[in-house]
Amino acid sequence: MADKGGMDKMKGKAKEMTGKVTGDRGKQAEGKMDQAKGEAKKSMDDVRDRAQEKRDSMKRRDA
């Protein structure tokens, strides 16, 4: 994933702000959930990247 959850975080922030302005608590909650989803994607991608780096370094060491 190229954006590592960034789009979800931006979309969530926009929804949250819209909800605050309009007084729509449901929209605010949706926005916070989207932001959490984006953060989770970022964390998963970070772990995946670190695992890939570790695997690659082990391959180079064994070669």
C-alpha positions in Angstrom: 0.0 0.0 0.0 1.5 3.2 -1.1 -0.2 5.7 1.2 0.0 3.6 4.3 -3.4 4.6 5.6 -3.0 8.3 4.9 -6.1 8.6 2.8 -8.2 7.0 5.5 -6.8 9.4 8.0 -7.4 12.4 5.9 -10.9 11.3 5.0 -11.6 10.6 8.7 -10.4 14.0 9.7 -12.6 15.7 7.2 -15.6 13.7 8.4 -14.8 14.5 12.0 -14.6 18.2 11.3 -17.8 18.2 9.2 -19.5 16.4 12.1 -18.3 19.0 14.6 -19.4 21.9 12.4 -22.9 20.4 11.7 -23.3 18.9 15.2 -23.6 15.4 13.7 -22.1 13.1 16.4 -22.5 10.1 14.1 -20.4 11.8 11.4 -17.8 12.7 14.1 -17.7 9.0 15.2 -17.3 7.8 11.6 -14.4 10.2 11.1 -12.7 9.0 14.2 -13.2 5.4 13.1 -11.7 6.2 9.6 -8.7 7.8 11.3 -8.2 4.7 13.5 -8.5 2.5 10.4 -5.8 4.6 8.7 -3.5 4.3 11.7 -4.0 0.5 11.8 -3.1 0.3 8.1 0.0 2.3 8.7 1.0 0.1 11.6 0.4 -3.1 9.6 2.5 -1.7 6.7 5.3 -0.7 9.0 5.4 -4.2 10.5 5.3 -5.8 7.0 8.2 -3.5 5.9 10.3 -4.4 8.9 9.7 -8.1 8.3 10.6 -7.7 4.7 13.8 -5.9 5.6 14.7 -8.6 8.1 14.1 -11.3 5.6 16.2 -9.6 3.0 19.1 -9.0 5.4 19.0 -12.7 6.4 19.1 -13.7 2.7 22.1 -11.5 2.1 23.9 -12.9 5.2 23.3 -16.5 4.1 24.4 -15.9 0.5 
